Amino acid sequence: MNELNLIEYVENLRKKKLSENTIEAYKRDIKRYIKFLSARDEKISEVDTITIMAYVQELQKGKMANSSIVRSIISIRGFYVFLMSKGIVDEDPTYKYEVPKVKRDIPKVLTVEEVDKLLNMPDLSSHKGIRDKAMLEVMYATGIKVTELLNLNIYSINLKLGYIKCKGTKEKERIIPIGSYASNCIEEYLKIRSSFNVNNLDYLFFNSQGTKLTRQGFWKIIKEYAKDAKIEKNINLYTLRHSFAVHLLQNGADIRIVQELLGHTSIAATQIYSSISKKSRIAEVYNKTHPRA
């Protein structure tokens, strides 16, 4: 019964036009929760706050990060709201459970010099290198998420006018300017794109099999180049996006413009980059002006 409810709930999430990554995260969280209830031989309609507390303790024993636990509770809460709307349960047992606040980690960013080193790693004598160079340049030029990058199609780019069209959360489209350097890299890639596009698809970028690149596949690419560039910082799929935002703010960009470029619905999400920019500026001024810096 719970599995059927989950299937119906997932379909309901898709109607809300959430990203597939978000939907998969919700699905994993709820499946884990249903498995926990099954092991306790407890029906979903009989759960109370004590059970939720026991579940959180179970997750903590498994060394799950606090941020992941919070997300899991939010997923379960959404599931119960859905079950209540269907009359399957009478109340939400997570309602009285206080979700702990998550301390947001300050994202790691690269310096301009480190970005240059990273973006110069692809071997432009190979088709793979030309593709990789174009992908990395587009990411840094626009600050788009990896999923947004991989979803770009041939109709998403307008090199003549210098912009790309990007679909973000809930299919909301935004127009992002693209610099001349990234435009040139795309032009070079388009000359050899057909060698990847063996299945005649509309995607802009492809893997070696001629299908859509996965996030994991892209992660392997960027991790390899970071290693080759001897960059010591921990790099993840968002590092170029974070660096894009901070570098814009460091060079005087208005925070509202950066918010729009990143596709943030709230200015609060963008302000964390502003704090990084200010700290970096303070350190720079100190090092240049203090006699014993």
N, C-alpha and C positions, 0 to 999 in steps of 0.2 A: 504493500500500500504506500509506504514511504517513498519507494523508488518511482512509483507512478506519479505521486505528488511532485517529486523533484523534476521529472520530465516536463510536467505541465508548467512548473515554476520557471524552468529554463526557457521554455517557449515564451512565457510572459515577459522575461527579461529581454529576449530578442525583439519583442514588439516595442520595447522602450528604446531600441537602437543603441544598446550598450555595446562596447567593443567586445570582440570574441575573447580577448585576453581577460577582461573583467568578468565575463560570463563564466569562463573556465575556472577562474579563481573562486567565484561563488560556488560553483558546482563541486569543486574539490573540498571546500570548507564544509559544505552541507553533507557530502558523502561521508567525510570523516566523523561528523557529528552523529549521523544515522548509525554508523558502525559502532560508535561508542554506546549509543542507546541499546542497540541490539545485544551487545556483550553484557549489558546490565539487565537484559530482558525487560526493558522499560518502553512503554508506548509513548509516541511523540505527544499524544494528547494528555498524558499524565505527568509530564515534566513540570517541575517547579524550580524556583530559584536555587535551591540546594543542589539540584542536578547540574545546573549551569555552572555553579561554583566548583563542583566535582570535575566537570569537564575541563574547566580552565586549569585546575590543578594537574590534570592528566597531561594537558598540553605543555605546562611548565616543566613537568617531569621529563618530557621529551625534548627539553631544551629549546622549545620554540621561542623565537624572538617576540618581545612584547608587542611590537607593531603588528606581527602576524596574528597574534592572539586577538588583538583589538579588531583586526579585519575579519577574523573568523566569527567573532561575536556579532559584528555588524551584518555579516552574511546570514547568520542564523536568525537574527532579528528580522531581516527582510523576508526570510522564508516563513516565519511565524505570522507576519503581517499578511502574507499571501494566503496562508492556511486559514487565518481568521476571516478573510474576505470570502472564502469558500465555505465557511461554516464547519470546517473540519476540527478546529480547536476553538476554545472559548476565550483564551487569553494568551498573552505573550510572556513566557517565563523569564525572558531577558529584560523585561521592562523595569524591574526593580533592581536589576544587577547593574552596578555602576561600572561602566567601562573605564579602565584606567587611561589617563592621558598619556599620549606618546610624545616623548621628547624627539623633536625633529633633528636629525643629524644634518650638520652643515655639509652640503655636497662638495665633493672634491672637484676642483677645476684645474685645468692646465694653463700654464703661462702661454703667451703668444708664441714664444720660442719653442715650447714643447709641442704646441699644435702644428707649427711649421715642420718640426722633425717628424711627427706622426704622419702628416699628410704627404710628406715627400718620400715615404717608405715604398709605396707600390712601384713595381717594375714596369715602366711604360713601354718596354719592348715586347710585353706579352698582352694578350687580350684581357686576361684576368686582371693584370695590373691596371690597365686603362679603365676597366669597369670599377675596380676597387677605388681608384683615385677619384673617379666621378662621384661615387657614393659618399666617400668621406668629405669631399669638398662641398657637396650639396648639404650634408648634415651640418657642417660648421657654418656654411653661408646662410642657412635658414633657421637652424635651431629646432628642426622638426624631430619628433620622436622616431625611434627605429621602425615601429609599426607603420607610421605614416609614410616613412621613406619607402618601405617595402610595398606599400599599397599604391604608390605613384604609378600612373600609366602614361602612355605616350601622349595622351591628350592633357595631362596635368601641367605640362611645361610650355612656356611661351618665351623662347629665347630672344625673339625679335623685340618684345616689350620688356623682357627681363624679369619675369616672375614665374612662380609655380602656384598651382591651386592644390591645396591640401585639405583633406577631410579628416577632422579630428573626432573628439568625443561626440557621440550622438549624431554622427554624420554632418556636423557643422563644418561648413567650408570656410576657409580663410585664404586670402591672397597674400603671398609672401615675396618680397623682392629678392632677387638672386644676383649676386655680384658677377662682374665680368669674368673673374677667374673661374668660378664654378661653371658659368655658362660655356666658357671655352672647353672645360673638361667634359661637359655633357656633349658638346659638339663632336669632340674626338671620340667619345664613347659611341655616339649614334652611328659613326662610320663603321663600327665593328659589331653593333648590337645584334645584327642578323645571325652572327656566328653563335650567339647564345640562344636566340629565339627560334629554336628548331620546331617548336610546337605552334608557331604563329599566334602568340598571345599579345595582349595589349600592355602588359606590365612593362615598366621602364627597365627594371633590373631583373636578372634571372640568375639562378644557380647553374652549375655546370651541366645539369640534366635538362636545362631549358624550362624549368618550372619556377614558381615563385620562391624567392629566398625566405628562409625562416629566421626568426629572431636568434635562434641558437647558431645557425649558420653564419649570420652576420657577426655574432659575438666572437666566434672563432677567428674571423677575419681581423677584427679590430684588436683582439688580444694578441694575435701573431705580430701585427705591425707595431704595437706598443712595446712588445718584447724586443723586436728588431731595433726600435728607436732608443732602447735602453731607458725607457721612462719608468722611474721607480714607483710613482704613485699608483694606487689601486684604481684601475680604469674599469668602468662598467658601460652599459649600453647608453647611459644618460650623460656621460662625461662631456662629449662634444656639445650637447644641448646646454649643459650647465656653463661650459666655457663660453659659448656663444652669448648667453645672457649677461654674464659678468663682464666680458670684454666690451659689449655694447655700452653698458652702464659706466664702465671705467672711462670710456671715450665720450661721455656726456649725453648719451641717449636718454630720453624721457622714459620714466618707468612705465607709464601708461602705454607707450608705444611698444615697449618690450613685452608687456603683458599681452597685448594684442597679437604680436608676432608669435609668442609661445602658445597662444590659444588658452590662456588661463581665464577661467570664469571669475576668479576673485583676485584682487590686487595683493591679498595676503600671501598667496603662493609665489608671487613675483618678488615680494619685499625681501625674502631671504637672500636673493642675489644682490640686492642693494646693500645689505649689511656686509656681505663678502667684499663687494667693491669698495666700500668705505674703509674697511679694515686694511685692505690691500693698499689703498691710497695713503692712509695714515702711516703704514710701515714704510712706504716709498719716500714720503716727505721726511720722516724721521731719519732714514738712512742717508738722505742727501744733505740734511741740514745739521744733524747733531755732530759735534766735533769728535766724539768717541764712538760713533755708530759703527 
